[in-house]
Amino acid sequence: MIKENFLYKIRELPEFIRQIAGLTILIIFIISSFFVLDVIFGQGDELVKKMKIEEERIAQEKKLSELISKLPSGILVTFDGTNHYKLTDEVYEQVCKATKLIPQRAIMGANFLNFRAHEIYTINGNKIDDTFVKWDKDKKKCFAGFTVSGNNVGVDESVAVSGEALSFLSTGIDTRVYFIKNF
């Protein structure tokens, strides 16, 4: 009986008030639904942090690409006494951070000084497992290296070769390690 009286009173309200009440209930339902979904599937703060980190990485990559495009094509060195383009200390650090490639020539040159690495490299069909180019803040030098292993030919041995990257090759599009000093 109380229910019937309540429903009767609601029906007697003007149409405008019933529409506003319905709209209000609908809005509250939608907002609470999104709140529940956010609690269950949220991660908004983590997503924003990841997006900011990615934006910073893209901006840094863009700056390094602009730097590389401004460098002359050819061999870039860190020392005096050659006709090649000499890098300043600041540009040397930036080029190191922008460089990702170690071509066959640099690997073969470094292999000559490490007999076991050269032997495994030859046995495994000139396959390189991993390469790296990184800037050492403490020493203010660029280091490059690679790892070769004979896992694919039954030799259970892995050799890492690394050393200071003394020169780079600029193609105008990217830079590559040209010489690794590993002695």
Secondary structure, DSSP 8 states (H G I E B T S, - for coil): -HHHHHHHHHHHS-HHHHHHHHHHHHHHHHHHHHHHHHHHH--HHHHHHHHHHHHHHHHHHHHHHHHHHHS-SEEEESSSSSSSEE--HHHHHHHHHH--B--HHHHHHHHTT-HHHHHHHHHTTS---EEEEEEETTTTEEEEEEEEEEGGGTEEEEEEEEEEEEEEEE-SS-EEEEEEE--
